[in-house]
Amino acid sequence: MDAQRKISVSNGVEGSTGLPDRQKVNIQPTQPPSESSVKSSKNSKSSHAKSSSMSAQKMDLKEPSAKKEAATPHAGISGKPLQSAETLPDFIVRRNHLFEELKQKDDVEMREKPRPEIVVVIDLGLDQNGMPRPSMSLAAKAWESTPGSFLRHVDKTVSADVVVAKINGKELWDLDRPLEYSCRVSYLPFTSAEGRNVFWHSSAHVLGEAAECQYNCLLSHGPPVEQGFFYDMAIAEGQVVKETDWAPLESKASKFFKEKQPFDRLHVSIADLKQMFGYSKYKMYYIENLLPPEGSTVYRCGTLVDLCLGPHIQNTGKIKTFQIMKNSSCYFRGDKDDDSLQRIYGVAFPDKKSMAEHKKFLEEAAKRDHRKIGTEQELFFFDEVSPGSAFLLPHGTIIFNALQKMIRSEYQKRGYQEVQSPNMYDVELWKKSGHWKHYQDDMFSLEVEKRKFALKPMNCPGHCVMFGHRERSYRELPLRMADFGVLHRNEASGALNGLTRVRRFQQDDAHIFCTQDQIIEEIEGLFDFLKYVYDIFDFKFKLKLSTRPEKYMGAIETWDMAEEKLREALNNFTRREGGQWEINEGDGAFYGPKIDITTSDALKRDHQCATIQLDFQLPQNFELEFMTGEATVKADTDTSAEGKLEDAGAAARPKIPGPGRARPVMIHRAIVGSFERFFAVITEHFAGKWPFWLSPRQVLVIPVMPAVNDYVEEVQKLLRAQKLHADIDISGSTMPKKILRGQHQQYNFIFVVGAQEKDSRSVNIRNRDDRQTQAKGELVPLAEALLKLKALRKERRLVNAL
């Protein structure tokens, strides 16, 4: 899948001095690593959790490692707590003085800028009833008017919750940053994903400020993550962050909130950045390896000055409640051969009620943690003999196979052809596809008989080989090629996180080769497939169209055509099924536009499992063609010198299909995506209470007395003959203990049988989800129970009832 994965960084979503995560697409911090993968602060050796990104430029983030030095921070670091700005070390004072000097110069330049008239349209989004609020058109001045200045025209019920502005639906913008041109301004509250990330990003800066005052430390980076934020730092050698440090840090942060410290933005040249942050090899690594030649922005918050793209909240007074959640050790850049740093996790909110709700959410999330349930129900485990590769136990394999069977049964109905492709390819294939240039560090490579090979991290190049291995006709299109093959990706050890981030996995991966005229119909078919599968799990999903990025391949006309077809397919689907779709301008893959699909689980957490991507590049790289069936006309042979020169120059380029031939469009798609990740999502969604059709523990048969053990075994045999997962408990435990044990193991149904049930060939059924059935009830004939169980499985019903 993932045809040539794009590494991009999101302005305003990633953390300050964002360290790139080498392993992620559209780098978005999600869950922090598990406790098993991040050791406690008492141990300086641990895995590195997910990092965020520094630059908003699209770039290849495979820079060489920073020069390995001792982990001891700057010589001026004493490690002693500091209580005020006056006692900050010299290197921080010098940094801040340089910032102030440059800021004063910038302020002078800003005052001298011309102030042309511009028009600003204020978009206030939807009201409480989901209806669009009327927009406002206001006169403004470039380099003077700010998004925040317009909030006086906005109802307080809206303006009070605003965190950050968004310009033309694309770029996040500080509320106090002057506008530069006519534009459309919208406002994002804390409750929006982007607004929350900005709020937590700003809160991370406050944590960084407190940490500098507390430890005289060297800060690395501090991004927002799924449940808050963290900051990495190097403190004095031999010291670690302790839990007793949390209260002083929180106290300092609380003081900074009351001071309502503004976030001051300043663009700084590379030369001045090196002078400003020359004391820190961590900041110098970002400056020398990740920033564009023209420099980058720096933000000041109180005594903290830090590399950061922003944007930020207006001032620290917006933060009303703040708490440190945990600390750990980690590695700089996620490299175990690099410095060991200290990491502090925190969370903050604009009101105390939200903090209380968040704590309740964390309690419920901990109960549902798939790693915890996986251990309790003996579904899977991990071992250091193969890091990042799950060992699926028998019960876990039952669930995995049920998911795959569900997808496979739909393949047969929807015209997919299942294939199997090799696990290992010569690297020349990856060079041809373009993956080797962008992706080789994420691949496992090996040498065999003096040839270099790599394990496949995605199926698409192999499927291109399969399409092109013989002549193809338009009559074969659309060709829907599905593959459950094993994939491997060389994820950083610190990024591994249960089943949600692994090195070895399988996908419900498929590639559709079709004509341009077939795109709309195929996309609509994928929406139908998606709805069918997600309805089974009671998942609602949101659709977002990501359009042409700044750096793209192919003709604009082709992009425009493809985007228009995707819009038409999205409109057709939403008209038929209801709902709306969103547009994400400029966030498409470089090889084609895509549709991002997110779904919410029982805790209202968003997950992206499914994907639909159009690809014009791979068919071109592999020179894929099909016969169109149109009459062909022999092309004239150009024997001129000019023609020969052009041919020579084009020798390395893919050839253009000749008369009567055309190039197919390739659609990459996955419905559940990685089975391992989806397994984790539904484990937490159902809290381990599996629907009957997925359950590895469907029925437990328990005898009232040993005298009916033979009937218990007969019932189990009959159930298993129908391919139902039935167990028995004929141990010496008492019947109440057996029932309690079965309930704890989440059996869907417990059959209790005694002499009466044996004589009448019936069973007494206890339903896991129906308390009224927990006492002895009406007897159900065994044959009837079997029929009802088979129907429940076949219909894949969520409600556990016969």
Secondary structure as GFF3:
##gff-version 3
##sequence-region A 1 802
A	DSSP	three_ten_helix	85	87	.	.	.	ID=ss1
A	DSSP	alpha_helix	90	112	.	.	.	ID=ss2
A	DSSP	beta_strand	117	123	.	.	.	ID=ss3
A	DSSP	beta_strand	136	141	.	.	.	ID=ss4
A	DSSP	three_ten_helix	147	153	.	.	.	ID=ss5
A	DSSP	alpha_helix	156	159	.	.	.	ID=ss6
A	DSSP	beta_strand	162	167	.	.	.	ID=ss7
A	DSSP	beta_strand	171	173	.	.	.	ID=ss8
A	DSSP	beta_strand	183	189	.	.	.	ID=ss9
A	DSSP	alpha_helix	193	215	.	.	.	ID=ss10
A	DSSP	beta_strand	218	219	.	.	.	ID=ss11
A	DSSP	beta_strand	224	225	.	.	.	ID=ss12
A	DSSP	beta_strand	228	234	.	.	.	ID=ss13
A	DSSP	three_ten_helix	243	245	.	.	.	ID=ss14
A	DSSP	alpha_helix	246	258	.	.	.	ID=ss15
A	DSSP	beta_strand	263	268	.	.	.	ID=ss16
A	DSSP	alpha_helix	270	277	.	.	.	ID=ss17
A	DSSP	alpha_helix	281	289	.	.	.	ID=ss18
A	DSSP	beta_strand	296	301	.	.	.	ID=ss19
A	DSSP	beta_strand	304	307	.	.	.	ID=ss20
A	DSSP	three_ten_helix	316	318	.	.	.	ID=ss21
A	DSSP	beta_strand	321	331	.	.	.	ID=ss22
A	DSSP	three_ten_helix	332	334	.	.	.	ID=ss23
A	DSSP	beta_strand	340	349	.	.	.	ID=ss24
A	DSSP	alpha_helix	352	368	.	.	.	ID=ss25
A	DSSP	alpha_helix	370	376	.	.	.	ID=ss26
A	DSSP	beta_strand	380	381	.	.	.	ID=ss27
A	DSSP	beta_strand	391	392	.	.	.	ID=ss28
A	DSSP	alpha_helix	394	414	.	.	.	ID=ss29
A	DSSP	beta_strand	416	418	.	.	.	ID=ss30
A	DSSP	beta_strand	424	426	.	.	.	ID=ss31
A	DSSP	alpha_helix	427	433	.	.	.	ID=ss32
A	DSSP	alpha_helix	435	439	.	.	.	ID=ss33
A	DSSP	three_ten_helix	440	442	.	.	.	ID=ss34
A	DSSP	beta_strand	445	448	.	.	.	ID=ss35
A	DSSP	beta_strand	451	455	.	.	.	ID=ss36
A	DSSP	alpha_helix	460	468	.	.	.	ID=ss37
A	DSSP	three_ten_helix	474	476	.	.	.	ID=ss38
A	DSSP	beta_strand	479	483	.	.	.	ID=ss39
A	DSSP	beta_strand	486	488	.	.	.	ID=ss40
A	DSSP	three_ten_helix	493	495	.	.	.	ID=ss41
A	DSSP	beta_strand	504	514	.	.	.	ID=ss42
A	DSSP	three_ten_helix	516	518	.	.	.	ID=ss43
A	DSSP	alpha_helix	519	536	.	.	.	ID=ss44
A	DSSP	beta_strand	541	546	.	.	.	ID=ss45
A	DSSP	alpha_helix	556	577	.	.	.	ID=ss46
A	DSSP	beta_strand	581	584	.	.	.	ID=ss47
A	DSSP	beta_strand	594	600	.	.	.	ID=ss48
A	DSSP	beta_strand	606	607	.	.	.	ID=ss49
A	DSSP	beta_strand	611	615	.	.	.	ID=ss50
A	DSSP	alpha_helix	617	621	.	.	.	ID=ss51
A	DSSP	beta_strand	626	627	.	.	.	ID=ss52
A	DSSP	alpha_helix	641	649	.	.	.	ID=ss53
A	DSSP	beta_strand	661	662	.	.	.	ID=ss54
A	DSSP	beta_strand	665	674	.	.	.	ID=ss55
A	DSSP	alpha_helix	675	686	.	.	.	ID=ss56
A	DSSP	beta_strand	699	703	.	.	.	ID=ss57
A	DSSP	three_ten_helix	706	708	.	.	.	ID=ss58
A	DSSP	alpha_helix	709	721	.	.	.	ID=ss59
A	DSSP	beta_strand	726	728	.	.	.	ID=ss60
A	DSSP	alpha_helix	735	744	.	.	.	ID=ss61
A	DSSP	beta_strand	749	753	.	.	.	ID=ss62
A	DSSP	alpha_helix	755	760	.	.	.	ID=ss63
A	DSSP	beta_strand	762	767	.	.	.	ID=ss64
A	DSSP	three_ten_helix	771	773	.	.	.	ID=ss65
A	DSSP	beta_strand	780	781	.	.	.	ID=ss66
A	DSSP	alpha_helix	782	795	.	.	.	ID=ss67
###
